[in-house]
Amino acid sequence: MQIGIDKLAFATPTRYLEMASLAQARSQDPNKYIKGLGQEAMAVPEESDDAVSLAANAGNLILSEEDKAAIDMVIVGTESGVDQSKSVASWVHDLLGINPHARSLEIKQACYGATAGLKLAVAHLALNPDSKVLVIGSDIAKYGLETGGEPTQGAGAVAILVNRDPAIAVVNNDSAMLTQNIADFWRPNYSDYAHVDGKFSNQAYLSNLAEVWRQYKIKNQLSAKDFKAMVFHSPYTKMGKKALLKLGDFEDQEEIDRLLAYYEPGRYYNKRVGNIYTGSLYLSLISLLDQASDLEAGDRIGLYSYGSGAVGEFFSIQLQPGYKESLQEVDFDQVVNQRSALEMDSYQDLLTFSLPQDGQTYMTDKSNQFPGRFVLDRVADHIRYYRRLT
Ligand code: HMG
């Protein structure tokens, strides 16, 4: 039985900051961000955006009524959870009107959570072939004003519908993984902002990838030549290029050069959205599948998922006939192009905004949201309330 990705889409906030504006405000050469990090813009969440609303917006782009009735598991990978107890998935399940007799849960392991969800979904499908599983990676990446990580922020969610006989790609059972207890990036429970050892995090990502790739090759007897393209977790898009170049320690340079041709299509949306943590790898996959013109049914695509702290996993998918038509049911260009640019002052206000913590009723500002979007409407008595804008 073939199991894998049937539908795929992403959602992101309605406003963004141009990296050139950030560079000017921080007295940096814009090319440091645009060329050095590979980022052109970063999505900035509204008061009324959080991991729940972004996840619901992504899921809403792909689900039919038939899907909603067949889904028996909703998994949200996130490191921006809004409650220590209740999962983001339980709100998303309700907002999207999914079959009540479903299991809903949240997975946390930094940016790796959605991959854990995808693999769990595939295992569940193997036992329950008639079901469907909704997997979402939803996050807000916030390092804070004037920090080293500031140009690598972003916000958004990717939704993946997993079922048998998938329209987009079969997920192969070929993973190699590595867990390491390290402090490269973390966010204590009391902090709205991530803490990071920036340079070390880059090294940790690449050394994890090297070891996982070494394992993958031994386990599967495959090498770079067996892959049509590869996508990588992309905290900033230059990282994807660094990752591919790292594989040059193991592979022929001509194979690396061939794979490098897919670097541009594979960063198409990421460079305008920024880091969305759990969804970043899958945003790069959407970019690649949407933008590359020569991918064919049967092509093997490699995926490297990395979540600080750290867990890395390399696995592959194989494209299905007609994958592009299925993907193009969502207008991704519209998702990014309907957004508007923020001025620096508004960006700073939004980034430093936090909801009241004393139980008072607070209505969020929804003036920059579009009709049809799911939003955080208010908090009252420490409870979050969501709704869909009409
Ligand atoms: P930095 O020190 O400000 O930047 O921090 P830099 O000095 O290293 O410069 C960046 C690049 O720009 C360099 O290129 C420069 O040469 C180049 P590289 O050598 O790396 O190829 N550059 C220029 N290029 C063109 N024109 C110029 C120019 N000036 C410089 N004028 C850093 C960069 C990424 C460390 C920082 O932004 C940061 O700390 N970000 C957050 C951490 C991060 O994203 N880490 C990635 C790996 S860990 C990970 O992926 C997990 C994560 O997603 C979290 C999770 O799992 O949940 C973060």
Boltz pocket constraint, residues with backbone or C-beta under 6 A from the ligand:
constraints:
  - pocket:
      binder: B
      contacts: [[A, 29], [A, 31], [A, 32], [A, 33], [A, 35], [A, 36], [A, 37], [A, 79], [A, 109], [A, 110], [A, 111], [A, 112], [A, 148], [A, 149], [A, 150], [A, 151], [A, 152], [A, 184], [A, 185], [A, 196], [A, 197], [A, 198], [A, 199], [A, 201], [A, 202], [A, 205], [A, 233], [A, 234], [A, 235], [A, 236], [A, 238], [A, 239], [A, 275], [A, 277], [A, 306], [A, 307], [A, 308]]
      max_distance: 6.0
